[in-house]
Structure formats: structure tokens, C-alpha cells
Amino acid sequence: MGKRKQKEMIQEDGISQQGQFPAGAAPLSGLDLSDGFLFGEVMRDEETCRTVLEIILRRPVSRVVYVNKEQQVEAGTRYHRYKGIRLDVYFQDEENTCYSVEMQIRNQYNLPKRSRHYQGMMDVQMLPAGEIDYHKLCDSIMIFICTFDLFGKGKLCYTFENTCVELPGLKLYDGAVKIFLNARGREEKEKDSLLAEFLRYVSDHNAPVASPEVKQIRKRVEEVKRNQETEARYMTSITYAREVYEDGRMEGKAEGKAEGKADMVLEFLDELGD
């Protein structure tokens, strides 16, 4: 949700129209699906995950058997720690393909290399120490739903697989796929219509919805927004994000390291969404 929409919900006394949300925070009912918190809550449902996947991949998907919101992946040894990741939504289908779906509302111009790191970290957790059979490495599909055009070519969808430079038709078949969606992309073919409708709805919860698939997703969104437990978790996430920001700002000032702390806080807030 844009800042203009959020400001409309704030009264002069600094409290939202619902009377319970801090100044500057939109109520859960006013969020678009592009909000990281709402997206994660909606995707907790296995059938919703499958529907979203079928829209993006434009093919049937087997039953989703495992879903985890905010999957933590760490790497390193007891002596050396490396940068871990927190996946927005991580799940597997019954054919043992692994998926990560990430919502991106700001272009920080690091997404290609970030996707490389994320997919590598996904691989790390698939093989235990001492495993020598690389056939046990699952196929993995990493999806970034962007509200901006990362590559500036106007496409709805950019799909990347490893291919040979000398023989472009020759694929490596390593099972790794990266997909970048563009909510502002052009609908060029009839098969693009469902994906285009879904991406419009991601960016604007008031967008018209016609297809049964996107109607199903909208129904799930409305159920989540009405859930009181979800609203409580939303308020907790807002409070925590602000506490992290304030703690980082004050500690940074005290130690003369405000720039480093700001980077840490901004990365955390970017993962949470608006």
C-alpha cells in the first residue's frame, strides 16, 4: 500500500480510524496482497499456494504438502558464520519440488545476486552433512513477485534457467529456476490474462476480479483480514519493527555506527513489507 493511502487512514491525533493502530500504520483490512505480512498469512494455506503456483507457472501443480512462512536458513560452522536468509514463503509439492515465493515492493537493485544467494541457501538445507548422492537435491523454483519492472522490458514474467552460452538450446537441467514477475507488465498473449489479473489484484485489492482462481485467492485474503488472531500478529509485527528501528537508531547513535545499524534495520523492514 502506498503512503498516500496510509495517510488517509490517519486522524489528526495520530491514531488510525480504527482507533487501535499506531500513526502511519494501515489497518489489516486496508492492506494489498503486496504487503509482506498479509501475503505470508494468506499463503499459509496449502490450496492457496497451489492456486498461486498454477497461475504463475501456467500449468497444473501437484498437491502442496508442506508450507512454512518465514523459513530460516543458516549456514556455517561453529567457528565461521555466513549470512543466512529468511524466506517469505517456503513450500514443497508432493513431487518433492521446493518453492520459495518472495514479495518485493522496492527495487534495491540487488535482486539478481540476492536470488543467487537465496537459491544456494535453499540447496544447503536439502543435503545433510556426509550425503554424497546429489540426485537427492530437489528441483527448486524461486519466485519473486515484484511491483516494479526489474529488467525494464515490459514483460509480465521473466524466467531464468541455466543454459549453454555456445549452444543456447542446450540446458544444464540442474533443476534450478528463477522467476521474476512484474506487476506493471504488458499482457501480450491470451495465456497471460490470468497472470495479469492476479498481478493487478496483488497491487490493488480493489481491482476487478473475474476468474475463479483469483476469486478463490481474494476469498482467502478476506478470511485472513477478518481473523482476530491474524490481526493481533499484525499489530505485534508493527510494534516489533518499530522497536527494532528505535533500538538500532539509538544504539547506532551511542556507538557512532548509525549507518551500519540503519542498513540492518532497513533490511529487516524490507522483509516485513510496508
GUZAKOL-767024 format. One line per field, with one value per residue: residue number from 1; x, y, z of N, C-alpha, C in turn. Coordinates in pm, 1 decimal. Each point is the difference from the previous one (the first is absolute). Example, Ala and Ser with C-alpha at 12.3 -4.5 7.8 and 13.67 -1.06 7.14 Angstrom:
<atoms>
i (1;2)
nu (1319.0;-35.0)
nv (-569.0;105.0)
nw (780.0;-72.0)
cau (-89.0;82.0)
cav (119.0;119.0)
caw (0.0;6.0)
cu (90.0;-77.0)
cv (120.0;109.0)
cw (0.0;73.0)
</atoms>
This chain:
<atoms>
i (1;2;3;4;5;6;7;8;9;10;11;12;13;14;15;16;17;18;19;20;21;22;23;24;25;26;27;28;29;30;31;32;33;34;35;36;37;38;39;40;41;42;43;44;45;46;47;48;49;50;51;52;53;54;55;56;57;58;59;60;61;62;63;64;65;66;67;68;69;70;71;72;73;74;75;76;77;78;79;80;81;82;83;84;85;86;87;88;89;90;91;92;93;94;95;96;97;98;99;100;101;102;103;104;105;106;107;108;109;110;111;112;113;114;115;116;117;118;119;120;121;122;123;124;125;126;127;128;129;130;131;132;133;134;135;136;137;138;139;140;141;142;143;144;145;146;147;148;149;150;151;152;153;154;155;156;157;158;159;160;161;162;163;164;165;166;167;168;169;170;171;172;173;174;175;176;177;178;179;180;181;182;183;184;185;186;187;188;189;190;191;192;193;194;195;196;197;198;199;200;201;202;203;204;205;206;207;208;209;210;211;212;213;214;215;216;217;218;219;220;221;222;223;224;225;226;227;228;229;230;231;232;233;234;235;236;237;238;239;240;241;242;243;244;245;246;247;248;249;250;251;252;253;254;255;256;257;258;259;260;261;262;263;264;265;266;267;268;269;270;271;272;273;274)
nu (83.1;-37.6;90.9;-48.0;-16.1;123.5;41.3;-77.3;64.5;80.1;-49.3;-49.3;-64.3;29.1;-131.9;5.3;-80.3;68.4;81.4;61.6;14.2;130.9;35.8;-45.0;-74.0;-10.6;-131.7;-9.4;-120.5;92.7;60.9;91.5;-14.6;42.0;-78.6;123.4;-53.0;-85.0;96.9;84.0;-91.5;-24.2;132.0;-45.6;-100.4;4.9;-132.2;13.2;98.4;-75.5;-105.0;72.7;51.2;-120.7;-35.3;101.4;-6.4;-128.6;-4.1;-56.9;-27.5;83.0;-60.5;-20.1;113.3;68.8;-35.5;94.4;-63.7;79.3;31.4;61.0;103.6;75.7;119.9;94.9;105.7;45.1;93.1;-69.0;-62.0;-92.2;-21.7;-91.6;-112.6;-103.3;-48.1;-64.2;-5.1;15.5;-10.0;-55.8;7.4;-98.1;47.4;5.7;-73.8;105.4;-77.4;44.3;-94.9;60.1;-51.6;11.4;0.1;129.1;46.0;74.2;-31.4;-43.7;-117.7;66.5;91.2;-99.3;-57.0;121.1;13.2;-122.8;18.7;120.2;-57.9;-93.5;101.8;58.7;-126.4;17.5;131.4;-17.3;75.9;95.1;-106.5;13.7;-129.3;50.0;-41.6;40.4;72.4;-97.6;-89.0;45.9;-108.8;75.0;-102.6;23.0;-98.5;30.1;-12.6;118.7;46.9;48.1;-43.2;-110.1;-43.5;-76.2;73.4;-103.3;73.6;105.0;25.6;81.1;67.4;83.5;54.1;37.9;105.1;80.4;-82.2;-64.3;-18.0;125.2;-86.8;33.9;-129.9;35.4;-119.4;80.3;-106.7;16.7;-104.1;-1.0;-101.6;-70.2;-46.2;98.7;14.8;31.8;-128.3;86.3;-34.6;-90.2;107.3;29.1;-125.1;10.8;124.0;-39.9;-109.1;74.0;87.8;-106.9;-51.2;119.6;0.9;-122.4;-32.1;-13.7;102.5;-65.5;-74.9;39.8;124.7;-41.0;116.4;-9.5;-123.0;54.1;100.4;-86.9;-69.4;114.3;27.4;-125.7;16.5;119.6;-51.9;-94.9;111.6;-52.8;31.1;-36.7;-108.0;-8.4;26.3;-90.0;-77.6;24.0;-18.6;-103.8;-44.4;23.1;-54.5;-90.9;-12.7;7.2;-83.3;-78.6;4.1;-13.6;-97.7;-52.2;11.0;-46.4;-87.8;-28.9;7.5;-68.9;-95.9;-55.4;97.4;84.9;-43.7;3.9;112.5;33.9;-41.0;56.6;99.7;-7.9;-12.2;97.3;47.5;-31.5;46.1;-100.7)
nv (-118.5;101.4;97.9;36.4;-129.0;-20.4;113.8;-47.9;-102.2;105.5;8.2;120.2;-80.8;-45.3;-26.7;-122.0;-8.6;-113.9;102.1;-96.3;59.3;-18.5;125.2;8.9;-76.9;-64.7;-1.4;-117.6;50.3;95.0;-114.7;21.1;-94.1;115.4;19.5;0.4;69.0;75.0;18.0;11.3;76.8;61.9;-2.8;15.1;30.3;-131.7;4.3;105.0;-64.4;-107.4;72.9;64.8;-116.7;-52.9;111.1;-6.8;-131.1;32.4;-81.1;-120.6;9.2;-97.8;-76.5;114.9;-51.0;110.8;80.1;90.8;84.8;85.6;-82.0;-34.9;47.2;-73.8;56.8;-94.7;21.0;-69.0;6.7;-34.9;115.8;-39.9;92.5;-12.2;-64.8;80.4;-115.0;85.8;-79.3;-110.7;-75.1;-120.3;-54.3;-81.6;73.1;57.8;85.5;78.4;81.4;114.9;66.3;101.8;86.4;75.6;99.5;-21.8;74.9;-90.4;-40.9;-91.6;0.5;23.7;71.9;70.7;-12.5;30.7;93.3;45.5;-17.0;54.2;88.5;6.7;-6.0;89.6;38.3;-27.2;21.8;-102.2;30.1;-24.4;65.9;-108.0;-27.6;66.9;-122.0;2.9;77.8;55.4;-7.6;119.4;63.7;104.4;55.1;108.0;38.6;72.2;108.8;-33.1;60.9;-112.4;-46.1;68.0;-124.3;29.0;-106.2;-83.3;-83.0;-7.9;-103.3;-40.9;-69.5;-88.4;74.2;-68.5;76.7;-102.7;-72.1;111.8;-94.3;-2.9;-69.6;55.5;26.5;108.4;22.8;100.4;63.2;115.1;48.9;105.2;29.9;59.9;56.6;65.5;-128.8;-20.8;-3.8;-90.9;-103.3;-79.6;-80.4;127.2;-15.6;-127.3;-10.7;68.5;-74.0;-107.9;44.6;28.1;-116.5;-50.2;86.8;-47.4;-5.3;118.9;-59.9;12.4;-96.4;-74.8;-44.1;-127.3;-6.6;118.4;-37.1;-118.8;62.9;77.4;-112.0;-60.0;102.5;-1.9;-132.7;17.5;94.6;-94.2;-68.8;-9.1;-129.2;2.7;70.6;-86.9;-99.4;60.0;24.8;-126.9;-32.3;84.5;-41.9;-126.3;26.3;68.1;-102.0;-87.3;78.7;20.3;-130.1;-30.9;91.2;-32.4;-131.7;24.5;84.5;-88.3;-88.1;96.9;-94.2;117.1;19.5;-71.6;60.7;112.8;-47.7;-39.4;115.8;68.2;-88.1;13.2;131.9;-11.1;-91.3;91.8;91.4;67.7)
nw (0.0;-80.9;14.9;-120.7;-32.5;47.9;-56.4;-97.9;55.5;-0.2;121.1;32.2;84.1;-122.5;14.1;-51.2;-105.9;2.2;31.8;-67.4;-117.6;14.6;22.0;-125.0;81.9;-115.7;17.8;56.1;24.0;15.2;34.3;-95.0;-92.6;-50.8;104.4;45.7;101.7;-69.3;-89.0;100.8;58.9;-113.2;-16.5;121.9;-78.1;8.7;2.3;80.0;64.9;-7.1;36.0;90.9;33.7;-9.1;62.5;84.6;24.9;0.7;102.7;-5.3;127.9;38.1;82.8;63.2;47.0;-21.1;97.8;-15.9;77.8;-64.1;-99.2;112.6;-68.0;79.6;-3.6;-4.7;74.1;101.2;-94.6;-106.5;15.0;-87.4;-89.1;93.3;-19.4;-28.6;-42.3;-80.8;-105.5;70.3;-110.3;11.1;-122.4;-34.1;-102.0;120.8;-69.2;23.6;67.0;-43.7;64.1;-59.4;85.7;-109.1;89.4;26.5;-98.9;61.1;-123.6;83.9;-61.7;-113.7;64.5;46.5;-119.5;-44.9;94.9;-23.5;-131.4;13.1;79.5;-95.4;-87.1;79.4;20.4;-130.4;10.6;81.1;101.6;-90.2;-45.4;-77.5;17.8;-102.2;-33.5;125.6;-77.4;66.0;-98.0;-33.8;32.3;-29.0;65.3;-71.8;79.4;-106.4;72.4;-47.9;-107.0;49.8;-116.8;22.7;-19.3;103.7;24.7;-1.9;-73.3;80.0;-78.4;97.3;-94.8;50.0;-96.0;-105.2;22.4;-24.3;73.7;-32.1;-90.3;43.3;74.7;113.5;11.3;66.2;-53.5;-34.9;45.8;-62.3;64.8;-82.4;79.2;-92.8;111.8;-59.8;-18.6;-126.2;-27.5;-44.4;74.2;-58.1;-5.3;-31.5;-43.5;35.8;-48.4;-107.3;2.0;21.7;-88.4;-73.8;35.5;-26.2;-99.1;-26.0;130.1;-58.7;-58.6;-116.9;46.1;-104.6;3.4;-7.4;-65.2;-58.2;-33.3;-23.6;-63.3;-65.1;-13.6;-30.4;-80.2;-39.1;-5.2;-54.8;-76.0;-0.4;-8.1;122.1;-6.5;-127.8;35.0;101.3;-87.5;-75.0;106.4;33.3;-128.6;2.8;118.8;-38.7;-120.0;68.2;84.6;-103.5;-66.2;105.9;31.4;-128.4;-7.1;120.0;-23.7;-121.9;54.7;96.3;-98.5;-58.6;-1.1;-11.1;-86.3;72.4;110.0;-69.4;-53.2;123.3;51.0;-99.1;11.8;132.7;-7.1;-89.8;84.3;93.0;-87.8;-61.6)
cau (-83.1;77.8;-5.3;-119.1;-111.6;18.1;-25.4;-143.4;-56.3;53.5;-68.2;89.5;61.0;106.1;-51.8;-76.0;-144.6;-44.0;23.9;91.8;124.2;91.0;6.1;79.6;-21.1;-131.2;-63.4;12.2;-104.7;34.0;122.5;-0.3;72.7;142.6;56.0;68.2;-67.6;-125.3;32.5;44.1;-114.8;-86.7;66.7;6.4;-95.4;61.9;-75.1;29.9;134.0;-10.6;-67.1;94.8;101.1;-55.3;-13.0;133.3;68.3;-91.0;-14.1;-47.2;99.3;-45.4;-42.1;101.1;-1.8;72.0;9.8;58.6;18.2;123.6;95.5;136.2;105.9;129.8;113.7;127.5;45.0;1.7;103.0;-23.8;-139.9;-23.7;-130.3;-116.6;-112.2;-134.3;-87.5;-137.4;-83.8;74.2;-86.3;33.0;-114.0;15.3;103.2;124.9;55.4;-1.9;-34.2;2.2;-68.8;36.7;-66.2;95.7;-69.3;99.6;113.3;127.6;100.8;88.8;-80.7;62.8;97.6;-72.1;-65.8;106.3;29.8;-116.4;-15.9;109.3;-32.1;-105.0;66.8;78.3;-80.7;-55.9;92.7;67.5;144.7;39.2;-77.7;78.0;-88.8;-54.7;-133.8;-95.1;-22.7;-131.6;-19.1;-43.4;-51.6;-5.4;-90.9;-7.7;-112.9;46.5;-92.9;76.4;59.8;141.7;86.3;-39.4;-37.8;-144.7;-58.0;-65.0;75.1;135.5;39.4;140.6;56.0;139.2;17.9;134.3;22.2;33.6;-116.8;-110.7;-105.5;46.8;-22.2;80.9;-90.7;42.7;-118.9;-13.1;-75.3;-29.7;-108.1;-24.7;-126.4;-7.6;-140.2;-27.9;31.3;-100.3;-67.7;28.5;-67.8;-120.5;37.6;49.1;-110.5;-18.9;113.1;-16.0;-107.2;54.6;96.7;-76.1;-60.0;109.2;32.7;-118.6;-103.4;-128.7;-0.8;-104.8;40.3;-96.1;29.0;-22.6;125.5;31.4;-108.2;34.7;105.0;-62.5;-77.7;96.6;47.2;-105.1;-6.2;114.7;-19.4;-103.3;44.7;50.0;133.8;90.2;12.3;88.3;137.3;35.3;34.8;126.9;107.5;21.1;66.4;135.6;78.7;32.1;95.8;129.0;48.2;39.5;118.5;113.7;32.9;61.4;128.9;89.6;44.6;86.7;127.7;54.9;-10.3;-138.4;-15.1;-7.2;-125.0;-108.8;-5.0;-58.4;-141.4;-69.4;-13.5;-107.5;-127.5;-28.3;-55.5;-135.4;-90.5;-40.7)
cav (118.5;121.2;88.5;83.2;-76.7;-12.1;127.8;22.6;-75.0;53.5;119.3;105.2;-33.0;-97.3;-134.2;-34.3;5.7;-110.7;35.4;-89.3;-14.3;112.9;95.0;-43.3;-141.7;-29.5;-117.6;-123.1;-2.5;89.9;-41.9;-76.1;-126.7;28.1;13.9;-124.2;-71.4;-57.9;-104.3;-117.6;-60.1;-59.8;-116.2;-110.7;-100.0;-82.0;9.2;132.3;-12.0;-73.5;86.5;104.4;-63.7;-34.1;125.2;48.9;-96.0;-23.9;-144.9;-63.1;-26.1;-104.0;46.7;55.1;-84.0;64.3;145.6;66.3;143.8;52.1;-109.6;43.6;-87.1;46.0;-70.0;21.7;-95.3;61.0;103.1;99.1;13.6;70.3;66.5;-84.5;63.1;-24.7;-8.5;42.0;-120.7;-115.2;-118.0;-111.3;-76.3;-143.1;-50.8;36.3;125.7;104.0;132.6;117.0;113.4;121.5;122.0;110.7;125.1;104.1;-45.2;35.6;-23.3;-111.0;-121.7;-113.7;-68.4;-46.9;-125.0;-101.5;-37.6;-68.3;-134.2;-79.3;-32.3;-101.8;-127.9;-40.8;-71.2;-122.8;-112.7;-3.6;-22.1;-136.6;-53.2;5.4;-19.9;129.9;-17.6;30.7;144.7;22.9;113.1;118.0;112.9;121.6;95.5;134.4;78.5;139.1;105.5;82.8;-74.4;-13.2;0.6;110.2;-47.3;0.1;-133.7;-40.5;-107.4;-29.3;-130.7;-28.2;-132.1;-4.8;-51.9;9.6;122.4;-37.8;-68.2;51.0;-99.0;-105.3;35.1;-71.8;-88.6;-12.3;7.8;132.3;95.7;128.0;70.6;135.6;50.9;145.8;39.3;106.8;-52.0;-1.9;-125.2;-13.4;-115.6;-38.5;-78.0;92.4;73.8;-39.7;53.0;145.4;28.2;-26.9;103.8;123.0;-14.9;9.9;141.1;78.5;-92.8;43.4;-28.1;-95.8;-140.5;-74.6;-143.1;-79.2;-16.4;120.2;13.3;-89.2;67.0;114.2;-53.6;-32.5;128.0;56.6;-81.4;37.2;135.2;-2.7;-85.2;82.7;-43.8;55.3;143.1;13.4;-22.7;117.7;107.0;-37.1;20.8;144.8;43.4;-53.0;70.3;133.9;-14.9;-29.8;123.9;94.9;-53.8;12.3;142.0;50.1;-66.6;51.8;133.0;-11.4;-60.5;63.5;-96.4;11.6;-45.5;-146.3;-39.8;34.1;-103.3;-119.9;24.6;12.8;-134.1;-66.5;61.8;-36.4;-134.1;5.7;68.7;132.4)
caw (0.0;-8.7;115.5;-8.3;55.2;144.2;65.4;2.3;111.4;125.1;46.6;43.3;129.1;-18.3;9.9;-119.2;12.6;81.8;138.2;69.2;-74.9;18.6;-110.6;-113.4;-29.9;-57.1;59.9;-77.5;-101.8;-109.5;-67.4;-124.4;11.3;-11.6;133.1;34.2;107.5;-49.4;-97.0;73.4;68.3;-101.8;-58.7;95.4;-46.4;-104.8;-125.1;-55.8;-57.9;-126.9;-97.1;-39.1;-83.9;-131.1;-74.8;-37.6;-86.3;-113.6;-15.8;123.8;103.8;91.5;131.4;89.3;119.7;110.2;-11.8;115.5;-14.2;59.2;19.3;31.1;-49.1;48.3;-60.4;66.0;101.8;134.0;1.1;-104.6;-35.3;-125.5;-5.6;-19.7;-69.4;51.7;-116.3;29.8;-0.9;-52.1;2.8;-87.1;-49.7;25.1;-88.9;66.3;-49.4;102.5;-50.6;86.6;-61.8;71.6;-44.6;-8.4;-30.1;-27.6;-79.7;62.0;-104.0;37.3;-2.7;-68.9;85.7;118.2;-38.4;-4.1;138.2;55.9;-55.0;55.1;137.6;-4.9;-27.2;116.1;98.9;-57.9;13.6;130.3;-2.2;-32.2;-112.6;-123.7;-114.6;-38.0;-56.9;106.3;-1.2;-61.2;-90.0;76.0;-78.6;80.8;-64.4;57.1;-49.9;9.9;-39.7;-92.9;-110.9;34.8;-118.0;-86.9;-133.1;-11.6;7.4;123.7;63.8;-47.8;52.1;-25.6;24.4;-44.5;-135.9;-55.1;-77.8;-138.6;-57.5;81.6;17.4;89.0;140.1;97.5;73.8;139.8;83.9;61.8;-81.7;64.7;-69.5;47.6;-53.3;-10.1;12.1;-96.7;-132.2;-106.8;-33.1;-142.0;-57.0;72.7;117.6;102.0;61.4;139.5;76.0;6.6;96.6;133.3;36.0;27.4;133.3;97.6;21.9;34.9;45.3;-56.6;-143.8;-37.2;-4.6;-80.7;-10.5;122.0;73.7;78.0;97.7;111.1;76.7;68.6;111.8;105.2;53.6;84.7;121.6;82.4;52.4;103.7;109.5;110.3;36.5;-100.7;27.3;116.4;-46.9;-81.6;92.4;61.8;-97.4;-10.7;122.8;1.6;-101.3;50.0;108.7;-62.3;-61.4;104.2;67.8;-90.2;-16.0;122.0;19.6;-102.5;42.3;116.4;-34.9;-118.7;-109.3;-45.2;-138.6;-0.6;62.6;-90.5;-103.3;59.8;25.5;-127.9;-57.8;74.0;-35.2;-138.6;2.0;54.7;-91.4;43.9)
cu (87.4;-18.3;-125.3;-120.1;11.1;-36.3;-149.1;-64.9;43.0;-75.3;101.2;68.8;104.8;-45.5;-86.9;-148.7;-52.7;26.6;101.3;134.8;87.2;-2.2;92.2;-20.6;-141.1;-60.7;13.0;-100.3;33.1;121.8;-28.2;79.7;150.7;65.9;56.8;-69.4;-126.2;26.9;41.2;-114.4;-92.4;59.0;23.6;-87.9;56.5;-73.0;21.6;137.6;-6.7;-65.2;92.5;107.1;-52.3;-19.3;135.6;67.7;-81.2;-7.6;-51.7;116.4;-56.7;-27.1;118.7;-8.7;68.8;9.4;62.8;19.2;127.5;96.6;139.5;99.9;133.1;111.8;125.8;33.6;-4.7;100.7;-25.7;-148.2;-10.9;-142.4;-112.2;-109.4;-128.8;-94.8;-142.4;-91.7;78.8;-91.3;46.3;-128.2;28.0;98.0;139.2;72.0;-15.5;-24.7;24.8;-66.4;24.1;-73.5;99.5;-72.3;96.0;115.4;129.0;118.1;101.4;-68.0;63.2;100.2;-62.9;-68.9;100.7;31.1;-114.8;-10.7;112.0;-26.6;-112.7;61.6;71.7;-81.8;-54.2;89.8;67.9;150.4;29.4;-76.7;79.2;-86.1;-67.5;-135.3;-108.2;-24.7;-129.3;7.9;-50.9;-40.4;-13.7;-77.9;2.7;-116.7;33.0;-110.1;66.8;58.3;151.2;90.8;-39.8;-41.1;-150.8;-67.5;-72.3;88.3;135.5;45.1;143.2;33.0;143.4;9.5;143.7;13.2;25.1;-116.9;-122.9;-112.8;35.9;-14.7;86.1;-83.4;50.6;-117.0;-22.8;-67.5;-23.9;-104.1;-19.6;-127.4;-1.5;-146.4;-38.4;19.7;-117.0;-57.7;8.8;-76.8;-121.6;34.3;53.2;-112.7;-18.5;111.9;-12.1;-106.7;48.9;94.8;-68.2;-60.1;106.1;25.2;-117.8;-113.0;-139.6;-10.3;-110.0;56.5;-107.3;21.4;-29.2;126.5;30.5;-111.8;25.8;106.8;-57.5;-82.9;90.4;52.7;-102.5;-15.0;113.3;-21.0;-104.1;43.4;64.6;141.2;103.7;22.4;93.1;145.9;48.5;42.6;133.8;116.7;30.7;79.1;145.5;89.6;41.5;100.6;139.8;59.7;53.0;125.0;124.3;44.3;71.7;137.2;101.1;53.0;100.6;138.4;64.8;-5.0;-140.8;-19.6;-13.6;-129.2;-117.4;-13.9;-67.5;-150.7;-78.5;-19.0;-112.9;-135.3;-39.2;-61.8;-141.4;-98.6;-39.4;-44.4)
cv (124.5;89.1;86.1;-70.8;-11.2;129.1;29.4;-66.2;55.3;127.8;100.3;-35.0;-108.4;-143.1;-27.4;0.5;-113.7;24.7;-85.6;-11.9;122.9;91.5;-52.3;-144.3;-21.0;-118.5;-120.3;-3.0;87.2;-40.7;-64.6;-127.5;20.1;22.5;-134.6;-79.5;-68.7;-114.2;-129.3;-70.8;-70.5;-130.2;-112.3;-116.2;-76.6;13.0;136.0;1.0;-67.3;85.6;108.7;-57.3;-30.4;124.4;46.0;-92.1;-35.7;-148.6;-58.4;-27.7;-105.8;59.2;51.1;-73.0;64.8;149.4;54.8;147.2;40.4;-112.2;56.5;-101.9;60.4;-81.5;30.8;-111.7;69.1;113.7;112.3;0.6;81.0;53.1;-100.0;76.5;-31.3;6.1;37.4;-120.5;-111.9;-121.4;-102.8;-63.5;-149.0;-66.4;41.1;116.9;105.5;136.2;104.7;113.6;122.1;119.3;115.6;127.8;114.9;-59.6;50.9;-33.4;-108.9;-135.7;-115.3;-75.6;-48.7;-132.9;-114.4;-50.4;-80.9;-143.1;-92.2;-42.8;-102.0;-137.8;-53.7;-85.8;-133.3;-121.7;3.7;-23.9;-147.1;-62.0;17.7;-17.0;132.2;-10.8;26.7;150.2;27.6;109.3;117.6;112.1;119.0;105.8;131.4;73.1;146.2;96.9;99.5;-89.9;-6.4;17.0;106.1;-39.6;-13.6;-135.0;-20.0;-95.6;-17.1;-129.3;-30.9;-144.1;1.6;-67.2;23.7;125.9;-33.4;-67.5;37.7;-100.5;-111.4;45.5;-85.7;-103.6;-26.7;15.3;133.6;97.3;125.5;72.8;136.0;50.8;151.9;42.1;110.3;-46.6;1.3;-140.4;-18.2;-113.2;-34.5;-76.7;88.2;59.2;-34.7;53.0;151.2;38.8;-20.4;111.3;134.0;-6.4;8.4;145.7;82.9;-94.5;40.3;-26.5;-100.7;-140.2;-79.6;-150.9;-72.7;-11.7;121.7;28.9;-86.8;63.3;117.3;-46.0;-32.9;127.6;59.1;-77.4;37.8;136.2;4.2;-76.8;84.3;-40.0;54.1;148.5;24.6;-20.5;119.3;115.2;-27.0;26.4;147.9;50.2;-44.3;73.6;137.8;-6.3;-28.5;126.9;96.6;-48.4;16.6;144.2;53.6;-62.4;51.1;137.1;-10.2;-49.3;64.0;-89.9;2.4;-55.9;-151.3;-49.6;27.9;-103.8;-125.8;15.9;7.1;-135.0;-76.4;54.7;-33.6;-139.9;-0.9;58.6;134.2;1.1)
cw (0.0;121.3;-2.1;60.8;150.8;71.0;9.4;119.5;135.0;37.3;53.1;131.6;-10.7;11.3;-121.9;29.0;84.5;148.3;71.8;-69.4;20.6;-121.8;-109.5;-39.4;-53.2;73.2;-91.2;-114.4;-120.3;-79.9;-135.1;20.9;-15.3;135.9;44.9;108.3;-50.6;-96.4;70.7;69.3;-99.2;-52.4;100.9;-46.1;-119.8;-133.2;-67.2;-64.3;-136.9;-108.0;-51.7;-93.0;-140.0;-85.7;-52.3;-101.1;-124.0;-34.4;130.6;95.3;93.6;138.5;82.5;133.0;119.9;-27.1;127.2;-31.8;73.2;36.5;22.8;-53.9;43.3;-65.1;79.1;97.2;135.3;8.4;-101.7;-35.8;-128.2;-2.6;-28.6;-72.9;73.4;-118.8;39.2;12.1;-66.6;6.9;-101.4;-52.6;18.2;-95.8;47.4;-66.5;108.1;-64.6;108.0;-75.4;87.1;-59.4;5.9;-40.2;-28.7;-78.5;63.3;-91.1;39.1;-16.6;-78.3;87.4;130.1;-30.6;-7.3;140.6;59.5;-51.3;48.8;143.2;8.3;-22.3;123.3;95.3;-52.3;22.1;136.4;-16.5;-27.4;-115.2;-130.2;-125.0;-35.3;-68.9;105.4;13.0;-76.2;-106.4;83.2;-94.6;93.3;-76.6;76.3;-65.5;23.5;-42.4;-94.8;-108.5;21.5;-121.0;-103.7;-140.7;-17.7;9.7;133.0;79.2;-67.6;66.1;-39.8;37.7;-52.8;-137.5;-46.0;-86.2;-147.2;-71.5;82.4;22.4;96.5;145.3;91.4;76.8;142.9;96.8;65.7;-96.3;83.3;-85.1;66.3;-66.8;8.6;0.2;-97.8;-144.7;-97.0;-16.6;-151.5;-67.1;85.1;127.0;113.2;84.6;148.0;88.0;15.8;102.0;142.6;43.9;25.2;139.3;109.6;37.1;49.0;38.6;-46.9;-150.2;-32.2;-15.4;-73.2;3.7;131.3;85.5;88.4;100.4;122.4;88.1;77.7;120.1;117.5;65.5;95.3;129.4;95.5;64.3;111.9;125.2;109.7;43.5;-98.3;23.9;118.7;-40.5;-82.1;89.8;68.1;-94.8;-17.5;121.0;1.9;-99.4;49.4;114.9;-55.0;-59.1;105.9;73.9;-86.5;-16.0;123.0;22.9;-100.6;35.3;113.6;-36.4;-122.7;-121.7;-60.4;-140.2;-7.5;60.0;-93.5;-110.1;51.8;17.1;-130.8;-66.7;68.0;-41.6;-143.1;-6.3;53.5;-99.1;56.2;145.9)
</atoms>
